[in-house]
Amino acid sequence: MVREKRLATVDVNDFSDELKVAETAAREAGRIIMDLYGKEYRIEEKSKGNPVTAADLEANRKIREIIRGRYPDDGWLSEEDKDNTDRLKASRVWVVDPIDGTKEFIAGVPQFAVSVGLVVGGHPMVGVVYNPAEEKFYRAVKGSGAFLNGRPIHILSRKQIDGASLLVSRSEPWRKFQSFEGRCRLERLGSIAYRLAQVAGGEADATLTFRSLREWDVCGGVLIVEEAGGVVLDGEGRRLVFNRPDTLYRGVVASNEILARTLQEMLAKILSDRR
């Protein structure tokens, strides 16, 4: 209830400066990333199966420098920075993943993206997803629609699961999608931020993951999907709220309202059957 009241006081049409700053930060990060793409750079392991590269860290530094330089009093949540719970008291919080799809970046697969979102009262107001390798820049401001390279984009309207095109993770075990394999056309694609943006752009009907994701993975992409006319749901069928103490979502589905609900029900049943 508190978050909804805070959101109701926001002028959703007054984020032009924030969008400009987010776009500048994402493009500068993209330049840094592409300077290292396909070359030699430092790779470390934050945890098992969770690599971080010099490109992640340098892109994060540049994004932080640009955004915090302009908005020093806003909260901050980034994959590559230690979480500071002071953000929970902030009405405005920037949620950033400098490279979503680091494994793809390392493998030389151009399916990674910079993701930047501005959250106000728990809800994204500005969202940017930028794939510099494909030169695809997706953006959205709450109430103003979604765009790819300046062109308006819209979610697809397919209602039936049979024959739907479904984007799934390159690294998620294929066996998880056996229930969908005979009904959907499955395509593997890296970054979840990029998958969300592609669904928003009508390049696929939906995306789905059984994996647990963090707020920074999806924040920018969620608003782009919503502004393109779609919805993003967690594994329990709830809309995503941001800037929470626990930044984890357990399963995510994105599509138009009807198909998203059908896919989420299947996902929830599969998860329940495996317990």
N, C-alpha and C positions, 0 to 999 in steps of 0.2 A: 504493500500500500504506500509506503514512504517513497519508494522509487517512482511509482506512478504519479504521485503529487509533484515530485521534483521535475519529472519529464513534462508535465502539463504546463509548467511555467516557462518552458524553453521556446524561443522563437526559432522554429526549425528552418526558417529561410535565411538565417543570419550567420551562415558559416562559410562565407566566401573566402575570407582570409585564412581560416583553418584548412580549407581544401587546397588553397594555393600553397600553403606551407607544407602540407602532407605530400602534395605532388612534387614539390621541389626536393623534399627529403627522399622520397622514393626514387626519383630519377637520379639524384646524386649517388644514392646507394647502388642503383643499377649500374652506374658508370664504374664504380669501384669493383663490383662483382664481375663485370665483363672484362675488366682489365686483368683479372686473375683466372677467368674461365679458360680451361684447357691448358693451363700453365702449371708450373710447380708452386706450391704454397704449403704452409704448415697445416697439418691435420692433427687434432687431439680427440680424445674420447671423454666426454662429460660423464657418461655412464655407458654400460654395455649396449652396443647398437645405437648409440646416440652421439654421432660425431659433431665436432665444431671445427670450422676452418678459419684461416686468417681473413677470408672474405666475409664470413659471418660477423666477425668481431669488428673489422674495419667499417663495414656497412652499418652496423649497429652504432658505432661511435659517431658516424656522420649523421645518421638520422637523429640521434639524441642531441647532437650539437645544434642542428637546425631547429628542431621542435622545441627543445627546452630553452634555447636561446631566445625564441620568440614568446614562449609561454612558460616562464620559469615557475609559476605557481601551480601549474597543472600536475596531477598525479602521473605516474609513469609505471608501466608494466611491460617488460620486454623479456623475450626468451634468453637473451644474452646478458642480462643484468640481474644481480641479486634482488629478490623481491623485497620491497620496503612496504610494510603494512600501513604506513602513513597514507598510502593511496586510497585506503578504505574510507578515509574521512574527506576525500576530495570529491567535489561534485563533477569535475571534469578529469578524465584519465585517458592518456594515450596508451594504446595497446599495440605492440609492435613485434613482428617477426622479421628480422633483416633478410633471412633466406629461409623461406618455408620450402622444404625439399632439398635439404643439404646433401642427402645421399645421391639425389639425381645430379646436383651440381658437381659432386665429386666424380660421378660416373660419366660425366660429359653428356648427360641426357637433358635437353632443354625444357624441362618440365618443373621448374622451380620459380619462385616468385617472392617479391618484397610485399609484405602486408602491413598496412598502417591503418589503424582505426582510432577515432576519437569517440569516447563513451561519455555521455552526460546522463546522470541519474540512472545508470545501469543499462542504457540503451545506446547503440552506435548511432552517431549523428553524421559522421564523415567516414567514408571507407575508400581505401585505395588498394588495389592489387596490381602489381606491375611485374610482368615477365620480360626482362630485358633481352633475353636470348631470342624471343619470338617477337619482340617489339610490340607487345600487346599491353595497353594501359587501360585498366578498368577503374572507374571511379563512381562514387555516388554520394549525394548529400540527402539527408532525410527530407522526404517530401518533394524532391526535385528530379526523381528518376535516376536511371543507371545508364552508363555510357562506356563504350569501348572505342578508344582512339577518337573521341569526340562524337561518335555516332550513337544514338539511342539504342538500347538493347532491351529485349523482353524474354521472359521465360517461355518455354514451349507449353502447349495446352493439352498434351496427351493425358487422358484420364485412366487408360487401361495399362496394367503392368505388362501384359503380353505384347512383346515387340518393342518395349521401351528400351532406349539406349541408356545404359547405366555406367557411369565412371566409377572405377574402384582403384584402390591403391596398388602401386607396383609392388610394394613390399608386404602387403597383407596376404596371408596364406589363402590360396585359391579355394581350398576346401570349404572355407567359410561361406562362399558364394554359391555352393551347389544348389541351394533351393531356388536361386535366381537364374542359374545357368540355362535351364531349358526354356525359360520364359522371356528373358531379357537379352539384349545384345550387350555383352560386357566388354568394356575397354579399360585397360590398365593405364593409369596416368599418375604422375608423382604427387606433387604438392596438393594438399587439401584446399589451400587458399586458391590455387589455380583451378582446381576442379569446381569449386563453388562459383568462381567467376565464369568459367565456361558454361556451366548450367544456366547462369543468369543471362549469358549471351546467346542462348538457344543452340549451343553446340552439342548438347546432349539433353536428354529428358530429366536426368536426376543423377545425384551422387549419393553414395551410402558408405559408411564405414562402421565396423564393429569396434574399432579401436577407441581407446580413451584419448581425447585431444585436449589441448590447453586453450585458454582464451585467445592467446596470441596467434594460434594456428588459424583461427576462423573469424576473428572480429571484423576485419576489413571485408571479407567475402560475404559475411552474413548480411550486412547492409546492402551490398550490391545485389544479392539475390532478392532481398525484400523489395528494393526499389525497382527491380525488374519484374515484379509481380508475383514472386514466389515466397516460400516459407522455408525456414531451417528449424528442425526439431532435434532434440536430444533423444537418447535411446528410450526414454519414458514418455515421449510425445509432447514435451514442453518446449515452448519458445525459449531461445537462449537469452539469458540475462548476464551482464558483464560486471566486472570489478567486484567479485566476490572473494571471500577469504580462501575458499577452495576453487582454484581456477580450472578444475578438471570437468570435462563432459564425457559421459560414458556412452559412446555411439552418437552418430550424427547422420541425419538424412536431409537432403535439400531437393526440392522440386516445386511444382505448382501445388496448391493446397490439397487437392484431391489425391494426386499420385503420391505426394509426400506422406499423407496419412496411411495409405495402403502399404507403402514400403516400410514405414515405421512400425506398423502392426506386425509385419512379417519379421522384422529385425527383433522386436521385443519378444516374440514367440520363440525365435531361434535362441536368443540369449537365455530365456527362461528354461528351455528344454535342456540346455547344457549345464545347468546348475545341478 
